[in-house]
Amino acid sequence: MVHSATSGAVARADEWILRRLPPAARGAGKSAAAAEVFVKELSSEVLAELPEVAELSRDDVRRLLVGLGFCGSAVARFAVETGQEVEQAFGDLRAGRSGYAFRRYYADLAQASGAGHPPRQAFASIITWNAPTVVVSADGMPDTRIASAYSDGRTRTWTGTSDESNLWRLFKKSVALGAAANDSLSPLISGEVEVESPEFVRRALLATELIDRMREEMRSFTVRRPVGGGSMSVEVFMGEIRQYGVPWDPGTEAPSGPHEAEWLKRDMMLGQRSPEYVAQVRRRYPQLLEGDVRGVEDAIRSPSLEQVVRQACLHRLSSGHDSRRTRLLSGVLAVRAVHRAAGLCAAAHLGLARRFLFVPRRRRAPAGERPDPEVTAVANDAGITGMTESVVKRLTERRLEPVLDDIAGRAGEAELGEAQAALDRYARPTVTIVDRRVGS
């Protein structure tokens, strides 16, 4: 049974995380003494009064996974900055009225989440359950709703800046748009929708529009002003936000954009399955929810969208009459559009990484010079997961490679023109995003 006192303790912890974590964390890594002051305040004001996990509602469990995830990564950062082992810093930390080890308490919360959350901060607890609820509405599809664990429209952060909350909201919108695109494509891969049917084309065009919208969100974020413009400054990103990306356990990764499960799933659906890349994707699993791992694995085991179309054309294109060939070729062109949209979206993501990380890093610390002087815990020469600019560029180039060229090439110019004209007769899908943040 959940008591009001229990929910009250969670709410008080949340208010401290919203209001006190950013100023308390500011400067805590400058010295061992400052870090100790931070840990003492965290322990007395938040951790000591936390209820037993068994007393918590599932919503409160998820809220604490969010809030304590931010606190835990702050402790990990300050441990690195002051020359302490992360494991030791966590070992000295207690949570709950019974004085459990912090890591045990957090693991118990993860177990009680009902979602297979990892026993450490993860993408879900930074982004999915933290940033305000996002709803994507698209023609002919049920709404895609990525819910927050909170109803107040606020975003928990380390820095207390709009820069950071803007970044988490961008990620959240990308998750929602990506999930809607994947839902649109899934029946095409499963065979539920035939390649020759108008519904196949409609769903492929809808997925293309959703992915294009994601690309536009990323592109806009890259060019907007930080203050009042919905973006962020390079200084806050490199010097603050990234410095909290310290793994809690040896051999694991701190949560980051590459742990976005809908993106990983879509890569598999679109055939990005080189042994090297699949192994890389599977290395992300310790940071994913259990259901997300299953979703990615299901996509790996299923045929890709290209394979589905290729198989249909192999059996039907050569023997089909004119109208059937036109329908098949319209499906081919629609799938090529999905792949092109996904490649351009990946290019926009690379543009984000260059704008906020790779290019500033080169300007501040050219090759061969000492590391960036702003680095205190996490180096800025690669992404949080260790992906360098060259690695991200290669992945982007693979995603931009055209598909089904051989099939399109076997059709005559007039036939392709007719298939494209049939495609153009479909109305452009309408996509609406509602971000339920404060003030929206």
Buried (B, 14 or more C-beta within 10 A) or exposed (E): EBEEEBBEBBEBBBEBBBEBBBEBBBEBBEEBEBBBBBBEBBBEBBBEBBBEBEBBBEBBBBBBBBBBBBBBBBBBBBBBBBEBEBEEBBEBBBBBEEEBBBBBBBBBBBEBBEBBBBBBBBBBBBBBBBBBBBBBBBBEBEEBBBBBBBEEBBBBBBBBBBBBBBBBBBBBBBBBBBBBBBBBBBBBBEEEBBBBEBBBBBBBBBBBBBBBBBBEBBBBBBEBEBEEEBBBBBEBBBBBBBBBBBBBBEEEBBBBBBBBBBBBBBBBBBBBBEEEBBEBBBBBBBBBBEEBBEBBBBBBEBBBBBEBBBEBBEEBBEEBEEEEBBBBBBBBBBBBBBBBBBBBBBBBBBBBBBBBBBEBBEEBBEEEEEEBEBBBBBEBBBBBBEBEBEBBBEBBEBBBEEBBEEBBEEBEEEBBEBBBEBBEEBEEBEBEBBBBBEEE
